[in-house]
Amino acid sequence: MEKDNLKNETANSTNIVLGAVNLDYKLISNIQFDGIDHKDAPDYCDAYIVSAEYDGEEMTEEQLEELNEDSDFVYECVQNHLF
């Protein structure tokens, strides 16, 4: 069964609903990447998040997999990381 991922944007924050869990993007920190290939610039389509913290706690593999499905978020984070 496929989970619905809903992205909610408000003036104060951006949230993503992962299954039944609603994550506030502002609470995601210490993001580490893999798959960054500068020959793929400026798209960096192979880059993905390998670890991150949510509200100070290490995110689970399941949370990371769901988070990586939001390619716009991953791309924005990669851009912020590189530049």
PDB file of N, CA, C and O in Angstrom:
ATOM      1  N   MET A   1       0.843  -1.166   0.000  1.00  0.00           N
ATOM      2  CA  MET A   1       0.000   0.000   0.000  1.00  0.00           C
ATOM      3  C   MET A   1       0.891   1.233   0.000  1.00  0.00           C
ATOM      4  O   MET A   1       1.820   1.326   0.802  1.00  0.00           O
ATOM      5  N   GLU A   2       0.618   2.179  -0.890  1.00  0.00           N
ATOM      6  CA  GLU A   2       1.420   3.385  -1.015  1.00  0.00           C
ATOM      7  C   GLU A   2       0.918   4.448  -0.048  1.00  0.00           C
ATOM      8  O   GLU A   2      -0.285   4.682   0.067  1.00  0.00           O
ATOM      9  N   LYS A   3       1.857   5.092   0.647  1.00  0.00           N
ATOM     10  CA  LYS A   3       1.496   6.144   1.593  1.00  0.00           C
ATOM     11  C   LYS A   3       1.317   7.450   0.846  1.00  0.00           C
ATOM     12  O   LYS A   3       2.018   7.727  -0.127  1.00  0.00           O
ATOM     13  N   ASP A   4       0.374   8.247   1.309  1.00  0.00           N
ATOM     14  CA  ASP A   4       0.176   9.572   0.727  1.00  0.00           C
ATOM     15  C   ASP A   4       1.095  10.549   1.441  1.00  0.00           C
ATOM     16  O   ASP A   4       1.074  10.645   2.668  1.00  0.00           O
ATOM     17  N   ASN A   5       1.894  11.269   0.683  1.00  0.00           N
ATOM     18  CA  ASN A   5       2.755  12.303   1.236  1.00  0.00           C
ATOM     19  C   ASN A   5       2.132  13.637   0.894  1.00  0.00           C
ATOM     20  O   ASN A   5       1.989  13.982  -0.279  1.00  0.00           O
ATOM     21  N   LEU A   6       1.763  14.383   1.912  1.00  0.00           N
ATOM     22  CA  LEU A   6       1.145  15.673   1.713  1.00  0.00           C
ATOM     23  C   LEU A   6       2.083  16.746   2.209  1.00  0.00           C
ATOM     24  O   LEU A   6       2.632  16.646   3.306  1.00  0.00           O
ATOM     25  N   LYS A   7       2.267  17.775   1.400  1.00  0.00           N
ATOM     26  CA  LYS A   7       3.144  18.870   1.772  1.00  0.00           C
ATOM     27  C   LYS A   7       2.270  20.080   2.070  1.00  0.00           C
ATOM     28  O   LYS A   7       1.523  20.535   1.203  1.00  0.00           O
ATOM     29  N   ASN A   8       2.358  20.603   3.285  1.00  0.00           N
ATOM     30  CA  ASN A   8       1.584  21.758   3.690  1.00  0.00           C
ATOM     31  C   ASN A   8       2.507  22.943   3.864  1.00  0.00           C
ATOM     32  O   ASN A   8       3.513  22.847   4.567  1.00  0.00           O
ATOM     33  N   GLU A   9       2.181  24.059   3.234  1.00  0.00           N
ATOM     34  CA  GLU A   9       2.989  25.254   3.379  1.00  0.00           C
ATOM     35  C   GLU A   9       2.166  26.328   4.054  1.00  0.00           C
ATOM     36  O   GLU A   9       1.035  26.600   3.650  1.00  0.00           O
ATOM     37  N   THR A  10       2.731  26.939   5.083  1.00  0.00           N
ATOM     38  CA  THR A  10       2.096  28.051   5.760  1.00  0.00           C
ATOM     39  C   THR A  10       3.091  29.183   5.815  1.00  0.00           C
ATOM     40  O   THR A  10       4.245  29.023   5.417  1.00  0.00           O
ATOM     41  N   ALA A  11       2.651  30.327   6.307  1.00  0.00           N
ATOM     42  CA  ALA A  11       3.545  31.481   6.395  1.00  0.00           C
ATOM     43  C   ALA A  11       4.690  31.228   7.363  1.00  0.00           C
ATOM     44  O   ALA A  11       5.766  31.803   7.199  1.00  0.00           O
ATOM     45  N   ASN A  12       4.485  30.382   8.366  1.00  0.00           N
ATOM     46  CA  ASN A  12       5.482  30.174   9.408  1.00  0.00           C
ATOM     47  C   ASN A  12       6.369  28.958   9.199  1.00  0.00           C
ATOM     48  O   ASN A  12       7.496  28.933   9.694  1.00  0.00           O
ATOM     49  N   SER A  13       5.896  27.957   8.485  1.00  0.00           N
ATOM     50  CA  SER A  13       6.695  26.745   8.354  1.00  0.00           C
ATOM     51  C   SER A  13       6.221  25.920   7.169  1.00  0.00           C
ATOM     52  O   SER A  13       5.161  26.165   6.593  1.00  0.00           O
ATOM     53  N   THR A  14       7.028  24.949   6.831  1.00  0.00           N
ATOM     54  CA  THR A  14       6.648  23.964   5.825  1.00  0.00           C
ATOM     55  C   THR A  14       6.630  22.618   6.514  1.00  0.00           C
ATOM     56  O   THR A  14       7.578  22.251   7.209  1.00  0.00           O
ATOM     57  N   ASN A  15       5.559  21.891   6.321  1.00  0.00           N
ATOM     58  CA  ASN A  15       5.410  20.584   6.948  1.00  0.00           C
ATOM     59  C   ASN A  15       5.246  19.530   5.875  1.00  0.00           C
ATOM     60  O   ASN A  15       4.774  19.811   4.773  1.00  0.00           O
ATOM     61  N   ILE A  16       5.641  18.316   6.210  1.00  0.00           N
ATOM     62  CA  ILE A  16       5.381  17.181   5.332  1.00  0.00           C
ATOM     63  C   ILE A  16       4.740  16.101   6.191  1.00  0.00           C
ATOM     64  O   ILE A  16       5.155  15.859   7.324  1.00  0.00           O
ATOM     65  N   VAL A  17       3.736  15.467   5.640  1.00  0.00           N
ATOM     66  CA  VAL A  17       3.056  14.391   6.348  1.00  0.00           C
ATOM     67  C   VAL A  17       3.652  13.087   5.843  1.00  0.00           C
ATOM     68  O   VAL A  17       3.514  12.747   4.667  1.00  0.00           O
ATOM     69  N   LEU A  18       4.315  12.358   6.732  1.00  0.00           N
ATOM     70  CA  LEU A  18       4.911  11.064   6.396  1.00  0.00           C
ATOM     71  C   LEU A  18       4.049   9.990   7.033  1.00  0.00           C
ATOM     72  O   LEU A  18       4.114   9.766   8.241  1.00  0.00           O
ATOM     73  N   GLY A  19       3.245   9.332   6.222  1.00  0.00           N
ATOM     74  CA  GLY A  19       2.317   8.375   6.787  1.00  0.00           C
ATOM     75  C   GLY A  19       1.387   9.120   7.719  1.00  0.00           C
ATOM     76  O   GLY A  19       0.612   9.967   7.275  1.00  0.00           O
ATOM     77  N   ALA A  20       1.451   8.819   9.000  1.00  0.00           N
ATOM     78  CA  ALA A  20       0.613   9.498   9.987  1.00  0.00           C
ATOM     79  C   ALA A  20       1.400  10.536  10.772  1.00  0.00           C
ATOM     80  O   ALA A  20       0.872  11.125  11.715  1.00  0.00           O
ATOM     81  N   VAL A  21       2.663  10.771  10.396  1.00  0.00           N
ATOM     82  CA  VAL A  21       3.524  11.688  11.138  1.00  0.00           C
ATOM     83  C   VAL A  21       3.663  12.994  10.375  1.00  0.00           C
ATOM     84  O   VAL A  21       3.990  12.989   9.188  1.00  0.00           O
ATOM     85  N   ASN A  22       3.420  14.106  11.044  1.00  0.00           N
ATOM     86  CA  ASN A  22       3.542  15.424  10.446  1.00  0.00           C
ATOM     87  C   ASN A  22       4.857  16.039  10.904  1.00  0.00           C
ATOM     88  O   ASN A  22       5.026  16.318  12.091  1.00  0.00           O
ATOM     89  N   LEU A  23       5.803  16.257   9.967  1.00  0.00           N
ATOM     90  CA  LEU A  23       7.111  16.799  10.309  1.00  0.00           C
ATOM     91  C   LEU A  23       7.205  18.263   9.916  1.00  0.00           C
ATOM     92  O   LEU A  23       6.795  18.648   8.821  1.00  0.00           O
ATOM     93  N   ASP A  24       7.741  19.071  10.806  1.00  0.00           N
ATOM     94  CA  ASP A  24       7.994  20.482  10.542  1.00  0.00           C
ATOM     95  C   ASP A  24       9.409  20.590   9.987  1.00  0.00           C
ATOM     96  O   ASP A  24      10.371  20.254  10.678  1.00  0.00           O
ATOM     97  N   TYR A  25       9.548  21.058   8.742  1.00  0.00           N
ATOM     98  CA  TYR A  25      10.865  21.139   8.105  1.00  0.00           C
ATOM     99  C   TYR A  25      11.849  21.992   8.891  1.00  0.00           C
ATOM    100  O   TYR A  25      13.056  21.758   8.820  1.00  0.00           O
ATOM    101  N   LYS A  26      11.366  22.962   9.627  1.00  0.00           N
ATOM    102  CA  LYS A  26      12.266  23.830  10.399  1.00  0.00           C
ATOM    103  C   LYS A  26      12.987  23.057  11.503  1.00  0.00           C
ATOM    104  O   LYS A  26      14.009  23.521  12.008  1.00  0.00           O
ATOM    105  N   LEU A  27      12.477  21.895  11.884  1.00  0.00           N
ATOM    106  CA  LEU A  27      13.085  21.097  12.957  1.00  0.00           C
ATOM    107  C   LEU A  27      14.082  20.073  12.425  1.00  0.00           C
ATOM    108  O   LEU A  27      14.672  19.327  13.206  1.00  0.00           O
ATOM    109  N   ILE A  28      14.280  20.025  11.111  1.00  0.00           N
ATOM    110  CA  ILE A  28      15.241  19.100  10.520  1.00  0.00           C
ATOM    111  C   ILE A  28      16.596  19.790  10.456  1.00  0.00           C
ATOM    112  O   ILE A  28      16.717  20.896   9.929  1.00  0.00           O
ATOM    113  N   SER A  29      17.616  19.126  11.000  1.00  0.00           N
ATOM    114  CA  SER A  29      18.953  19.729  11.061  1.00  0.00           C
ATOM    115  C   SER A  29      20.017  18.661  10.858  1.00  0.00           C
ATOM    116  O   SER A  29      19.715  17.474  10.734  1.00  0.00           O
ATOM    117  N   ASN A  30      21.279  19.110  10.827  1.00  0.00           N
ATOM    118  CA  ASN A  30      22.439  18.214  10.678  1.00  0.00           C
ATOM    119  C   ASN A  30      22.268  17.239   9.520  1.00  0.00           C
ATOM    120  O   ASN A  30      22.481  16.035   9.662  1.00  0.00           O
ATOM    121  N   ILE A  31      21.882  17.781   8.383  1.00  0.00           N
ATOM    122  CA  ILE A  31      21.623  16.963   7.195  1.00  0.00           C
ATOM    123  C   ILE A  31      22.946  16.592   6.532  1.00  0.00           C
ATOM    124  O   ILE A  31      23.786  17.453   6.270  1.00  0.00           O
ATOM    125  N   GLN A  32      23.116  15.306   6.266  1.00  0.00           N
ATOM    126  CA  GLN A  32      24.291  14.779   5.576  1.00  0.00           C
ATOM    127  C   GLN A  32      23.836  14.157   4.257  1.00  0.00           C
ATOM    128  O   GLN A  32      22.783  13.523   4.188  1.00  0.00           O
ATOM    129  N   PHE A  33      24.645  14.350   3.212  1.00  0.00           N
ATOM    130  CA  PHE A  33      24.271  13.916   1.875  1.00  0.00           C
ATOM    131  C   PHE A  33      25.240  12.879   1.328  1.00  0.00           C
ATOM    132  O   PHE A  33      26.361  12.728   1.813  1.00  0.00           O
ATOM    133  N   ASP A  34      24.780  12.174   0.312  1.00  0.00           N
ATOM    134  CA  ASP A  34      25.614  11.312  -0.504  1.00  0.00           C
ATOM    135  C   ASP A  34      25.110  11.464  -1.931  1.00  0.00           C
ATOM    136  O   ASP A  34      24.007  11.962  -2.155  1.00  0.00           O
ATOM    137  N   GLY A  35      25.906  11.042  -2.883  1.00  0.00           N
ATOM    138  CA  GLY A  35      25.504  11.085  -4.274  1.00  0.00           C
ATOM    139  C   GLY A  35      25.674  12.440  -4.939  1.00  0.00           C
ATOM    140  O   GLY A  35      25.151  12.662  -6.031  1.00  0.00           O
ATOM    141  N   ILE A  36      26.403  13.355  -4.291  1.00  0.00           N
ATOM    142  CA  ILE A  36      26.654  14.654  -4.913  1.00  0.00           C
ATOM    143  C   ILE A  36      27.784  14.485  -5.926  1.00  0.00           C
ATOM    144  O   ILE A  36      28.921  14.173  -5.573  1.00  0.00           O
ATOM    145  N   ASP A  37      27.436  14.700  -7.188  1.00  0.00           N
ATOM    146  CA  ASP A  37      28.399  14.582  -8.282  1.00  0.00           C
ATOM    147  C   ASP A  37      28.404  15.905  -9.033  1.00  0.00           C
ATOM    148  O   ASP A  37      27.408  16.274  -9.654  1.00  0.00           O
ATOM    149  N   HIS A  38      29.524  16.619  -8.978  1.00  0.00           N
ATOM    150  CA  HIS A  38      29.588  17.937  -9.588  1.00  0.00           C
ATOM    151  C   HIS A  38      29.501  17.897 -11.112  1.00  0.00           C
ATOM    152  O   HIS A  38      29.256  18.922 -11.748  1.00  0.00           O
ATOM    153  N   LYS A  39      29.700  16.716 -11.698  1.00  0.00           N
ATOM    154  CA  LYS A  39      29.494  16.578 -13.138  1.00  0.00           C
ATOM    155  C   LYS A  39      28.000  16.629 -13.466  1.00  0.00           C
ATOM    156  O   LYS A  39      27.618  16.821 -14.620  1.00  0.00           O
ATOM    157  N   ASP A  40      27.172  16.461 -12.457  1.00  0.00           N
ATOM    158  CA  ASP A  40      25.716  16.471 -12.599  1.00  0.00           C
ATOM    159  C   ASP A  40      25.132  17.864 -12.312  1.00  0.00           C
ATOM    160  O   ASP A  40      23.914  18.045 -12.330  1.00  0.00           O
ATOM    161  N   ALA A  41      26.001  18.837 -12.050  1.00  0.00           N
ATOM    162  CA  ALA A  41      25.547  20.194 -11.733  1.00  0.00           C
ATOM    163  C   ALA A  41      24.808  20.787 -12.928  1.00  0.00           C
ATOM    164  O   ALA A  41      25.185  20.482 -14.059  1.00  0.00           O
ATOM    165  N   PRO A  42      23.817  21.584 -12.756  1.00  0.00           N
ATOM    166  CA  PRO A  42      23.292  22.101 -11.493  1.00  0.00           C
ATOM    167  C   PRO A  42      22.142  21.265 -10.926  1.00  0.00           C
ATOM    168  O   PRO A  42      21.545  21.641  -9.918  1.00  0.00           O
ATOM    169  N   ASP A  43      21.829  20.137 -11.566  1.00  0.00           N
ATOM    170  CA  ASP A  43      20.669  19.341 -11.141  1.00  0.00           C
ATOM    171  C   ASP A  43      20.888  18.543  -9.867  1.00  0.00           C
ATOM    172  O   ASP A  43      20.009  18.481  -9.008  1.00  0.00           O
ATOM    173  N   TYR A  44      22.052  17.938  -9.747  1.00  0.00           N
ATOM    174  CA  TYR A  44      22.372  17.078  -8.602  1.00  0.00           C
ATOM    175  C   TYR A  44      21.245  16.076  -8.323  1.00  0.00           C
ATOM    176  O   TYR A  44      20.860  15.858  -7.175  1.00  0.00           O
ATOM    177  N   CYS A  45      20.729  15.477  -9.392  1.00  0.00           N
ATOM    178  CA  CYS A  45      19.573  14.587  -9.258  1.00  0.00           C
ATOM    179  C   CYS A  45      19.890  13.274  -8.551  1.00  0.00           C
ATOM    180  O   CYS A  45      18.972  12.576  -8.121  1.00  0.00           O
ATOM    181  N   ASP A  46      21.174  12.922  -8.421  1.00  0.00           N
ATOM    182  CA  ASP A  46      21.533  11.682  -7.727  1.00  0.00           C
ATOM    183  C   ASP A  46      21.795  11.895  -6.238  1.00  0.00           C
ATOM    184  O   ASP A  46      22.012  10.933  -5.502  1.00  0.00           O
ATOM    185  N   ALA A  47      21.776  13.146  -5.794  1.00  0.00           N
ATOM    186  CA  ALA A  47      22.043  13.447  -4.382  1.00  0.00           C
ATOM    187  C   ALA A  47      20.857  13.017  -3.521  1.00  0.00           C
ATOM    188  O   ALA A  47      19.701  13.110  -3.933  1.00  0.00           O
ATOM    189  N   TYR A  48      21.172  12.547  -2.321  1.00  0.00           N
ATOM    190  CA  TYR A  48      20.118  12.156  -1.388  1.00  0.00           C
ATOM    191  C   TYR A  48      20.611  12.345   0.046  1.00  0.00           C
ATOM    192  O   TYR A  48      21.813  12.420   0.303  1.00  0.00           O
ATOM    193  N   ILE A  49      19.665  12.418   0.961  1.00  0.00           N
ATOM    194  CA  ILE A  49      19.959  12.610   2.379  1.00  0.00           C
ATOM    195  C   ILE A  49      20.237  11.250   3.006  1.00  0.00           C
ATOM    196  O   ILE A  49      19.414  10.339   2.919  1.00  0.00           O
ATOM    197  N   VAL A  50      21.411  11.116   3.644  1.00  0.00           N
ATOM    198  CA  VAL A  50      21.764   9.842   4.280  1.00  0.00           C
ATOM    199  C   VAL A  50      21.523   9.878   5.782  1.00  0.00           C
ATOM    200  O   VAL A  50      21.315   8.837   6.404  1.00  0.00           O
ATOM    201  N   SER A  51      21.548  11.075   6.368  1.00  0.00           N
ATOM    202  CA  SER A  51      21.233  11.190   7.789  1.00  0.00           C
ATOM    203  C   SER A  51      20.794  12.615   8.082  1.00  0.00           C
ATOM    204  O   SER A  51      21.162  13.560   7.384  1.00  0.00           O
ATOM    205  N   ALA A  52      20.001  12.739   9.129  1.00  0.00           N
ATOM    206  CA  ALA A  52      19.523  14.045   9.576  1.00  0.00           C
ATOM    207  C   ALA A  52      18.935  13.875  10.971  1.00  0.00           C
ATOM    208  O   ALA A  52      18.646  12.764  11.416  1.00  0.00           O
ATOM    209  N   GLU A  53      18.769  14.988  11.637  1.00  0.00           N
ATOM    210  CA  GLU A  53      18.122  14.978  12.947  1.00  0.00           C
ATOM    211  C   GLU A  53      16.801  15.719  12.843  1.00  0.00           C
ATOM    212  O   GLU A  53      16.668  16.701  12.111  1.00  0.00           O
ATOM    213  N   TYR A  54      15.835  15.226  13.591  1.00  0.00           N
ATOM    214  CA  TYR A  54      14.550  15.898  13.692  1.00  0.00           C
ATOM    215  C   TYR A  54      14.324  16.256  15.148  1.00  0.00           C
ATOM    216  O   TYR A  54      14.204  15.381  16.006  1.00  0.00           O
ATOM    217  N   ASP A  55      14.268  17.538  15.414  1.00  0.00           N
ATOM    218  CA  ASP A  55      14.082  18.035  16.781  1.00  0.00           C
ATOM    219  C   ASP A  55      15.113  17.419  17.732  1.00  0.00           C
ATOM    220  O   ASP A  55      14.800  17.052  18.865  1.00  0.00           O
ATOM    221  N   GLY A  56      16.368  17.315  17.231  1.00  0.00           N
ATOM    222  CA  GLY A  56      17.469  16.823  18.050  1.00  0.00           C
ATOM    223  C   GLY A  56      17.630  15.316  18.100  1.00  0.00           C
ATOM    224  O   GLY A  56      18.578  14.820  18.709  1.00  0.00           O
ATOM    225  N   GLU A  57      16.721  14.575  17.473  1.00  0.00           N
ATOM    226  CA  GLU A  57      16.776  13.107  17.467  1.00  0.00           C
ATOM    227  C   GLU A  57      17.154  12.618  16.059  1.00  0.00           C
ATOM    228  O   GLU A  57      16.701  13.173  15.058  1.00  0.00           O
ATOM    229  N   GLU A  58      17.984  11.580  16.001  1.00  0.00           N
ATOM    230  CA  GLU A  58      18.363  10.988  14.712  1.00  0.00           C
ATOM    231  C   GLU A  58      17.114  10.459  14.006  1.00  0.00           C
ATOM    232  O   GLU A  58      16.298   9.767  14.615  1.00  0.00           O
ATOM    233  N   MET A  59      16.968  10.788  12.720  1.00  0.00           N
ATOM    234  CA  MET A  59      15.819  10.310  11.951  1.00  0.00           C
ATOM    235  C   MET A  59      16.021   8.836  11.590  1.00  0.00           C
ATOM    236  O   MET A  59      17.149   8.387  11.386  1.00  0.00           O
ATOM    237  N   THR A  60      14.922   8.095  11.516  1.00  0.00           N
ATOM    238  CA  THR A  60      14.971   6.681  11.173  1.00  0.00           C
ATOM    239  C   THR A  60      15.165   6.519   9.668  1.00  0.00           C
ATOM    240  O   THR A  60      14.964   7.463   8.904  1.00  0.00           O
ATOM    241  N   GLU A  61      15.555   5.323   9.250  1.00  0.00           N
ATOM    242  CA  GLU A  61      15.706   5.026   7.818  1.00  0.00           C
ATOM    243  C   GLU A  61      14.383   5.259   7.082  1.00  0.00           C
ATOM    244  O   GLU A  61      14.376   5.787   5.969  1.00  0.00           O
ATOM    245  N   GLU A  62      13.285   4.872   7.691  1.00  0.00           N
ATOM    246  CA  GLU A  62      11.976   5.056   7.072  1.00  0.00           C
ATOM    247  C   GLU A  62      11.680   6.547   6.878  1.00  0.00           C
ATOM    248  O   GLU A  62      11.205   6.951   5.817  1.00  0.00           O
ATOM    249  N   GLN A  63      11.958   7.355   7.889  1.00  0.00           N
ATOM    250  CA  GLN A  63      11.746   8.800   7.772  1.00  0.00           C
ATOM    251  C   GLN A  63      12.619   9.392   6.676  1.00  0.00           C
ATOM    252  O   GLN A  63      12.165  10.235   5.902  1.00  0.00           O
ATOM    253  N   LEU A  64      13.879   8.951   6.610  1.00  0.00           N
ATOM    254  CA  LEU A  64      14.796   9.453   5.581  1.00  0.00           C
ATOM    255  C   LEU A  64      14.327   9.067   4.182  1.00  0.00           C
ATOM    256  O   LEU A  64      14.406   9.874   3.256  1.00  0.00           O
ATOM    257  N   GLU A  65      13.841   7.839   4.025  1.00  0.00           N
ATOM    258  CA  GLU A  65      13.340   7.399   2.725  1.00  0.00           C
ATOM    259  C   GLU A  65      12.174   8.263   2.287  1.00  0.00           C
ATOM    260  O   GLU A  65      12.112   8.691   1.134  1.00  0.00           O
ATOM    261  N   GLU A  66      11.253   8.520   3.196  1.00  0.00           N
ATOM    262  CA  GLU A  66      10.105   9.364   2.890  1.00  0.00           C
ATOM    263  C   GLU A  66      10.557  10.792   2.583  1.00  0.00           C
ATOM    264  O   GLU A  66      10.050  11.415   1.650  1.00  0.00           O
ATOM    265  N   LEU A  67      11.499  11.309   3.358  1.00  0.00           N
ATOM    266  CA  LEU A  67      12.001  12.663   3.154  1.00  0.00           C
ATOM    267  C   LEU A  67      12.674  12.799   1.791  1.00  0.00           C
ATOM    268  O   LEU A  67      12.511  13.814   1.114  1.00  0.00           O
ATOM    269  N   ASN A  68      13.428  11.779   1.393  1.00  0.00           N
ATOM    270  CA  ASN A  68      14.109  11.800   0.095  1.00  0.00           C
ATOM    271  C   ASN A  68      13.136  11.758  -1.081  1.00  0.00           C
ATOM    272  O   ASN A  68      13.512  12.093  -2.204  1.00  0.00           O
ATOM    273  N   GLU A  69      11.907  11.355  -0.839  1.00  0.00           N
ATOM    274  CA  GLU A  69      10.905  11.372  -1.901  1.00  0.00           C
ATOM    275  C   GLU A  69      10.501  12.796  -2.263  1.00  0.00           C
ATOM    276  O   GLU A  69       9.952  13.026  -3.340  1.00  0.00           O
ATOM    277  N   ASP A  70      10.765  13.749  -1.382  1.00  0.00           N
ATOM    278  CA  ASP A  70      10.477  15.159  -1.657  1.00  0.00           C
ATOM    279  C   ASP A  70      11.704  15.756  -2.350  1.00  0.00           C
ATOM    280  O   ASP A  70      12.551  16.378  -1.709  1.00  0.00           O
ATOM    281  N   SER A  71      11.785  15.557  -3.659  1.00  0.00           N
ATOM    282  CA  SER A  71      12.971  15.967  -4.412  1.00  0.00           C
ATOM    283  C   SER A  71      13.204  17.477  -4.357  1.00  0.00           C
ATOM    284  O   SER A  71      14.352  17.918  -4.417  1.00  0.00           O
ATOM    285  N   ASP A  72      12.156  18.270  -4.244  1.00  0.00           N
ATOM    286  CA  ASP A  72      12.325  19.725  -4.126  1.00  0.00           C
ATOM    287  C   ASP A  72      13.052  20.087  -2.829  1.00  0.00           C
ATOM    288  O   ASP A  72      13.929  20.951  -2.819  1.00  0.00           O
ATOM    289  N   PHE A  73      12.682  19.424  -1.747  1.00  0.00           N
ATOM    290  CA  PHE A  73      13.333  19.672  -0.460  1.00  0.00           C
ATOM    291  C   PHE A  73      14.792  19.238  -0.509  1.00  0.00           C
ATOM    292  O   PHE A  73      15.673  19.966  -0.051  1.00  0.00           O
ATOM    293  N   VAL A  74      15.051  18.064  -1.060  1.00  0.00           N
ATOM    294  CA  VAL A  74      16.426  17.556  -1.153  1.00  0.00           C
ATOM    295  C   VAL A  74      17.268  18.512  -1.992  1.00  0.00           C
ATOM    296  O   VAL A  74      18.385  18.856  -1.606  1.00  0.00           O
ATOM    297  N   TYR A  75      16.742  18.943  -3.135  1.00  0.00           N
ATOM    298  CA  TYR A  75      17.481  19.850  -4.004  1.00  0.00           C
ATOM    299  C   TYR A  75      17.797  21.163  -3.283  1.00  0.00           C
ATOM    300  O   TYR A  75      18.923  21.656  -3.353  1.00  0.00           O
ATOM    301  N   GLU A  76      16.811  21.724  -2.596  1.00  0.00           N
ATOM    302  CA  GLU A  76      17.026  22.972  -1.856  1.00  0.00           C
ATOM    303  C   GLU A  76      18.106  22.789  -0.785  1.00  0.00           C
ATOM    304  O   GLU A  76      18.956  23.662  -0.607  1.00  0.00           O
ATOM    305  N   CYS A  77      18.075  21.673  -0.081  1.00  0.00           N
ATOM    306  CA  CYS A  77      19.082  21.406   0.946  1.00  0.00           C
ATOM    307  C   CYS A  77      20.471  21.229   0.350  1.00  0.00           C
ATOM    308  O   CYS A  77      21.455  21.703   0.917  1.00  0.00           O
ATOM    309  N   VAL A  78      20.557  20.554  -0.781  1.00  0.00           N
ATOM    310  CA  VAL A  78      21.839  20.368  -1.458  1.00  0.00           C
ATOM    311  C   VAL A  78      22.387  21.728  -1.875  1.00  0.00           C
ATOM    312  O   VAL A  78      23.569  22.006  -1.670  1.00  0.00           O
ATOM    313  N   GLN A  79      21.554  22.568  -2.450  1.00  0.00           N
ATOM    314  CA  GLN A  79      21.985  23.900  -2.856  1.00  0.00           C
ATOM    315  C   GLN A  79      22.487  24.706  -1.654  1.00  0.00           C
ATOM    316  O   GLN A  79      23.523  25.366  -1.730  1.00  0.00           O
ATOM    317  N   ASN A  80      21.754  24.646  -0.561  1.00  0.00           N
ATOM    318  CA  ASN A  80      22.183  25.356   0.659  1.00  0.00           C
ATOM    319  C   ASN A  80      23.501  24.803   1.189  1.00  0.00           C
ATOM    320  O   ASN A  80      24.339  25.553   1.688  1.00  0.00           O
ATOM    321  N   HIS A  81      23.679  23.493   1.081  1.00  0.00           N
ATOM    322  CA  HIS A  81      24.905  22.836   1.552  1.00  0.00           C
ATOM    323  C   HIS A  81      26.113  23.242   0.713  1.00  0.00           C
ATOM    324  O   HIS A  81      27.198  23.473   1.247  1.00  0.00           O
ATOM    325  N   LEU A  82      25.922  23.328  -0.601  1.00  0.00           N
ATOM    326  CA  LEU A  82      27.022  23.612  -1.518  1.00  0.00           C
ATOM    327  C   LEU A  82      27.347  25.092  -1.610  1.00  0.00           C
ATOM    328  O   LEU A  82      28.506  25.470  -1.778  1.00  0.00           O
ATOM    329  N   PHE A  83      26.337  25.917  -1.500  1.00  0.00           N
ATOM    330  CA  PHE A  83      26.547  27.337  -1.725  1.00  0.00           C
ATOM    331  C   PHE A  83      26.129  28.075  -0.507  1.00  0.00           C
ATOM    332  O   PHE A  83      26.219  29.302  -0.467  1.00  0.00           O
TER     333      PHE A  83
END
